[in-house]
């Protein structure tokens, strides 16, 4: 193996969103001098920047003017008044939102750290929206009992990402922008580095590190309609799985209620937090029939199912009846321009609708991945139900399953979880490095193995025929949308698994047209499609096995939670012959204070 292609760092972080950048920044602050981040995009294009509505924390800065009304404006809480919020209430809301599948020890850490993380952002210079007396402003969000979403208009993720990126640069973190991870090297349960391609040159590199951390984000691109960016192809979870690490709770995929009709582009939950209505083709606010206490601000799994039911029963909007109207006209010109400027711009550009004067067409869209790489509260990746660590491997953010979101994530807990557990992973990594971690020798020749893999995509097949990765991806997205969507059943899930197996076989004949090296997006598309096929099989198999409905996993043939049999996490272990092998892991529950209840809103 050519040593000239080797790159060595103490810490290598894959993914430059909030989780990865927090981890790198903190490890560097804690005294680790050689920290690098690898990103397939420029860091400031990471998908954390697309989050709009807010980051949750019980700051007690605002309260409803009339707490007895379902909606209404907010006012600042005068200093010294009794608070209306607490980390305990935030914890209770999160546990209920998770349908009791979230690990309560991890949830407690997240909500307790929330207040400090938001004030840390503020002290680093994050430009939050403000109350009239200068405090961080808060708005309502679905599933939260009180206003708890700390926001910067509808650009919250954008400003958080810019803030932490600046601090990472200040700490001397090195960034490999437009580099793509091809292969994670885990040998004898020790993570030793990875193989990556420099997209700008096409050159492959062996990147060795004492510790590797994944903050690679979600995988919504497995569905046809999604709020996720084109880069969200689940690379991290697929690489971990291919390296022998199990995936956890992959059946739980959240569909956001308000993706822009036909596009999926996110129309922030802030629209409903500010008082927007959901109406059907008769102009009825139908959420009164599904969640009368919370209406449009019920948790996302409930709102999305309600919308889909309205659509399926013929009460949808648009020519094909597949949409719902999001009506914000009553909020008025001034409030929309102040609080929802990005949302207005998106609706204007992509739907030709000005939300000041007209309702916007929306539909449920694949949005967030509750499952992922199993990790503890310090980001340490684990490989089994006993918590056995994978030495030197860490994960946080959407690619990880810690699990604070359980079966359904509450809005604004994503930016929070990525920040809290990215920071905790940074401290844990620093302790690991400073405790004497060493670079480990690598067996075999992973660099040459991956060079041959790339060469196979460029080779001409013997029979003269070729499969298009784009066609394979399109078929996969169709079957995932039809059969592994909001509503599932055994027949649909088996059909999805059959389709995925067939597409995996077809992928073996995929060849690319572009034979060049520099910026070969044809090769990247093929690699990403292989990752989509890998984890989609895990999602469908895990969903088929879970014969209950819980949170975002809704089975029409098993339409209720089954705590007796299914109050447990799924672990899917790679098995080359027959697809994933499933095992299960207990949920951490405080039975004295937060036992499972009937989940009503």
N, C-alpha and C positions, 0 to 999 in steps of 0.2 A: 504493500500500500504506500502510495506517495505521501511522504510526510509534509510536502509543500502545500497540500490541500487541507492540512489539519489546522483547526482554530481551537484555542483553549481559553477557557474562562473559569473563574471560581464558581460563578452562578450564571446560568443561562435561562432567561425567561422567554417563553414563546407566547406571543400575544401582547399587544401594547394598549389594551383597554384599561379600565380602572383597576381591575384585579392585578393584572401583570405589572402595571406601572407603579402601583402602590407597593407591591412586593419588592420590586427592584429598588425603588427609592428608599424604602425602610432598611433593606439589607445594606445599602450603601451608607446610609446615615449611621447604622449600627457598627460600622467599621470595616465592612467587607469592601475591599478596594477594587475588585475586578468583577463588575456586574454588567451584563449585557442583555438587551432585549432584541428578539428576532420577531419581525412582523411582516406578514405578506402584503401589507399596505403601508402607506405613510402612517405613523402612529396617530396623528390627529384625525385620520379617517376611520379609526377603530369604531366598532358599532356602539360602544358606550356613549359616544357622542350623539347618537340618534334618540336616546331616551329624552323625553320631553317634560313630563309632568312634575317630577319632584323626587326628593330623597326623604325617606321617613325618619322622624325622630320626635320624641315627645318633649318639645321645647316649651309648650304652653304659652305660645305667643298670641294666639287668636282663639276666639270662641264664637259660636253662633249668636247673633243678636237675639233671636228667639229660639232657644233650644228645643221647644216643643214642635217646631215646624220641621218637615223633612228637608226643606231647602231654605234658602234665605242668605243674606249677606253675612259677613263676619266682622267682628270688631276686635281691636287689640285688648288683651287682658291687662288692666291697670296693674302696675307693680304692687306687690303685696296682697293681691286678691288670691283667693283659693284657686289652685290649678284645676284644669278640667282633664288633664292627661297625665300619664305616668308610664314608666317602662313596663310596669305590671299590666296596664291596660293594653299597651302595644303588644305585649307578649300574648295576652289572651286573644286579641284579634288575630294575630298571626297563627296561633295554634288552631283556632276555629277555621280560618281561611284555608289552612293546610289539610283540612278534613281529618285532623288528628294523625296525619302521617309524618309531620315534621318532628324531628328530634328535639325535645323540649330543652335539653341542656344546651344545645347549640342556639336555639331561638333565644334563650335567656341571655346568652353572651351577646348576640347580635343587637338586641333591643337595649341592653345596658350600655354597650359601646356606641350606640347610635348618636347620643347627644354629643359626646366628645368628638366623634368623627365629623359631625356637621360644623361644630365650632372650630375644629382644626382646619376644615376647608375655608371657613370664613377668615381665619387668621392668616392663611396662605394667600388670601386675596380674592377668593371666589366672589363674584358679583351676584349676590342673591337679591331677589325682589324684597322690598321692605314695607313694613307697616308705617303709618304716618309718624310714629315716634322713633323710627329708625331700626327697629328689630327685624330679624328675618321673618318674612311673611310665610304664612301657611295656608293651604287649601285642603278641602276634602278630597278623599280618594276612596275608591270602592273597597268595601270590607273593613274599613277603619271606622271606629266608633266616633271619632272626633277629628277636627282638622289637624293633620299631622304631616302633610306633604310640604316640605320646605323647598321652595322653587325659585327659579330665575326665569320669569315669564314662562314660555314653553321651550326654552333652550337649556334646561337644567343639566342634562348629560353632557352637552357641548361645553358648558362653562366649567363643570367639574373636571372633565378630561383635560382641557387646556390648563387648568390650575395645577393638576398633579404632574402633567407632562413638563411644565416649566420647572417644577421642583426637582424632578428626576434629572433634567438637564443640568440644573444647578449642582446636583450631587455627583455629576460626572458619569452617569450611567451611559454606556455606549449603546447606540441603536443601529441595528441592521434592518434598514427599511427595504421593503420589497424583496425579502428572503422568505422562502417557503420550506417548511419542515416536511421531509419525506418519510422519515423512519426514526422511531424512538428506540434507543438501544437499552434494553433491560436484560441483564444476564445474571443468573443466580440470585434473582430478586434484588439486584442493585441497578439503579439507573445510572448509566455511564455517559450519556450524551445523546446526540442525534445526528442524522445526515440531513443536510439542507441544500437547497438550490438557490443560488443568487439569480433572481429573475432577470436582472439587467444584463447578465453575461451568459446565463445558462450553465455556469460551472457548478459542479457539486463539491460540497465540503463536508468533511467529518468534523463535527463540533463537539469537543469533549468538555465536560464540566463536572465539578464535584457535586453540584446540585442542579437539577432541572425543575423549573416550575411552569405549569401550563395555565394560561389565562386566555384560552383560545375562543371563548364565546360559545354561542349556540348553533343550532342546526336546522333552522326553519326552512332552509332552501330545499328540504326534502318534499315540500308541499308546493302545489301550483300557485296558491294565493298566500303570500306571507308578507309580514312587515319587515322581515330580515333583509339586510343588504346581500348583494350577490356573493360576498365573501363568506357568508355564514353557512359553510358547508360541513360543519362538524369535524374538521380535520383533527382537532385534539382528541376528541373521544374515540375516533377511529384509530388513530395512531396508538393510543394507550391500549385499546382492545387488541390490536394486531400484535402488540408487545406482550400480551398475556395478562393484562390487567382487566378485571371484570368491570362491567358498567352497572350502575345502580338506578333503579326506578325509571327506566327509559320509557315505560308506557305512559308516563305522565307528561303530556305536551299541552301547553296552554294556547288556546285560541283567543286572541284579543277581540273584544266586541266591535271595535271601530277601526277596522282597516278601510281605506278608501276603496269604494266599489270597483271591482275588476283589477285594481292595481295592488291592493294590500298595504299601501303606504300608510304609516301610522297616523291616525287622527287622535291625538293624545287623550288619555283618560281625563286629563285636565279639562277637556271640553265638558264632560259631565260633572267634574268636580266644581267647575265654575257655574253649573246650573243648566247645562244642556239637556234636552229631552230626546228620547228615542221614540219614534212614532212609526206606525205601519201605514199601509196604503189607504186606510180609513182615517188617518190622522189621530189615532188613539195612542196614548202613552201606555203601551201594553205591559210594561214592567209591573204595573199595579196587580196584574193577574199572577205574577210569578214571585215577586219579592216585595210585598206591599209596604214593609217597614223601611227598606233601603232604596226601593225603586231603581233608578239608573245606577246607583252607587252600591249595588250588591256586588259580591266578588265576581271576577271575570268569567269563571267557569259557568256560573249561573246565568249571567247576562248573555253570554254567547249561546248557550243552549236555548235560552228564551227567544233570542233573535232567530236562531235556526228553526225553531218550532213555528214561529210566525211565518217564515219563508216557506217551510215545508207544507204548511196548511193553507197556503195561497194568499197570505196577507203581506207579501213582500212588495217592494217598489222596483222601478225600472222595467224595461221592456220584457226581460226574462223573469221578472219577479224574484230575483235573487238578492235584492238589496233591502236595506232599511234606511229610514231617514234620521239623520242627526240634526236636530233643530236648535239653533243657538240665536235665532233672530231676536228673541226677547231679552238677550243680554245687552244688546245695544252696541252701537258703533264704538264708543269710547272704551268700554270694558274689553271688547274683542281685540282692539288694537293694542291695548295695554298688556293683556294677559295671554292672548292667543295669536300673536302675529305670525308665527311660523305655520300654524295650522291653517290660517286664512290663506297664506301664500300657497301652501300645498294644494288646497281645494281649488284655488284659482287656476293654478298651472296644470293640474292633472285632471280635474273634472270640469273646469270652466264654470265653477260655482263660487259666488261671493257669499260666504256664510253670514255676512251682515244682513243680506237681503233674502237669502234662499237657504233651505235645508240642504245638507250635503248627503249624497248617497254613500252608504257604508255597508260593510258585511264582515262577518267573523273572519279572522285571518290568523294563520299559524304564526305564533309570536315568541314563545319562551319555552325553554327546556328545563323542567324541574329535575330531570335525571341527569346523570353524567358520571364522571370519574369519582368513585367513592373516596372521601377524604374526611379527616377529623377536623376539629375546630381550629387547629393550627395549620391547616392546609396539607398535612401529611397524608399522602395517598396510602390507602390500605387495600389489601388484596383478598380479604375474606371476612366472614361474619365475626371472627375473633379479633379483628382489628390489627392483623399482622401488617406492619408497615412495609412499603416498597422503599428501600433505603435510597435516599437522595432524590426522591420524586415527590413533588408538591403540586397542588392544583387549587384554584379558587375562581370565583365568578361563575358564569353560566355553564362552563364546561364541567364544573365540579358538582358533586352531590354531597352536601355536608351533614344533614339535610335540614335546611331551615324552611324550605318552601313546601315540603311534603307533596301532597297531591294537587296543590293549587297555590300559586304565588299571589300575594296581595301586591297591587301596584305600589310603587315607590320603595318596596323592599329589595328590588334588584340592584339599584345603584347603591343601596345601603349594604347589602350582602357582599357585593363585589369589593366595596371599599373596606369594610370591617375585616373580612377574611383575607383580602389581599394584604392588608397591613399586618395581620397576625401571621400570615405565611412569611412575610418579610422578616419578622423577628425570629421565627422558628428557623428559617434558612440561615440567618446570621449566626444563631446559636450552633447550628449543625456545622457550619464552616469553621467557626472559631473554636469548636470543640475537637478539631483535629481531622476533619474529613480530608480524604485524599483522592486524587485522580486515580481511577481504576483502569487497569489494562483491559483492552477490548479484544474479544476472541473473534476469529474469522476476519472477513473483509467486507463490512457493511457498505463501504463506499463503492466497491466494485459491484456488489450485488445490486445497488440502486442505479449504477450506470447501465447495467444490463437491462434493468427494468425500463428505464427511459428509452433505451435503444429498441426494445421490443415494440413500443408504441410507434416508433418511426419506421420500423421494418415493413417490407412488402410481404403480405401473407402468401403462402405457397399457392393457394387456390385462386388468387386474384381477387377475392372478395374482401370487403372491409365493413366493419360496424362503425357507426357514428356514435361517439360518446354523447353528443347532444340529443340524439334520438333515444338512447338508453335513459338519459336523465329525464327526458320529457315523459316517457312511459312510466318511470318510477314515480314522478310527481303526480301523475294522473291516478295511479293506483293508491298512493298514500292519501290523496285528497278524497277519493271515493270510498276507500275501505278502512282507513285509519284516521278518520277525521273526528269531528265533534261527537257523532254517534257511531257506535261500533257494535258488531255482533260476531258470533262465531263464523258464520258463513263469509262475511266480508273479510275478517282477519285471515282466514285460511286462504281466501282468494289472493289477498295481499302477499302472503308468504309464498304462494305458488308463483305469483308474478315476479317477486324479488328473486327467487331461485332461478327462474328462466332468464331474467335480465343479467344476473351474475354470470350465467353461462355465456350469454351474448357478449358480455364485456370482455371475455377472453379473446374475442376477435376484433376488438377496437383498435383502430389505427388512426393516426393523426395525419392531416394533410401538410401541416407546416413542419418542415424538417430543420428549420433554423435553430439557433441557440438563444439569441437575444430576445427577451420579452416574448417568449413562446407561450401565448395564452391558450393555444390549442392543447399543449401538453398539460398545462395547469387544469384546464377543464376536464381532461381525462382523469387526472389524479383526484380531483375533487369528486367526480362522479363515482369513482371507486369507493371513496369514503362514504358518500351518500348511501350506496348499496350496502356497505358494511354495517352501519349502525341502524339503518331502516329495518333490516332483518331482526335486529335485537328489539327494536320498538314493537314490531308486529308480534314477535314470539312472546314477549313479556306481556303484551296486552291480551293475547289469546289465553294465556295461562291464568290471568287474574280474572276470575269469574265473579266479579262484583262491579258496582259503580262507586267511584270515590273521586271527588274533585274533578279534575279535567279528564279522567278516564270514565267515560259513560257508556255502559253496555246496555243496549235495549233488551237483551235476553237475560240480563242479571241486573235489574234496575235499582238496586239498593246496596248500601254498604253492608259488608259482612265482617263485622269485627271479630267474630269467633274464628274465622279462617284466614282473613286477609289483612289484619292489622299488623302488617310486616312489610319490610323493604324487599324488593326483588334485586338479586345479584345475578347478572348474566355473564357466564364465563365462556371464553372462546373455545370452540370445538370444531376443528377443521372438517370433520366428517359430516356432522348432522346439524350445524348451526349452533346457537348458544345453548349451553347447559345452565339451567336455572337452579339457584338456591335462594335461601331467604335469611333475613337478618331482622332481629327485633327492633322495634321503635322505642326510643327513649321517652318514657311517659312518666310524669309526676302524678301518680294515681290519686294522691291525697288532694291535690290542688287543681289539676287540669285533666280529669278523666274524660274519655270520649262521651259526647252527648249527641242528641239529634241536632243536625246542622240546619238551622232555619234563619232566614233574614226577612 
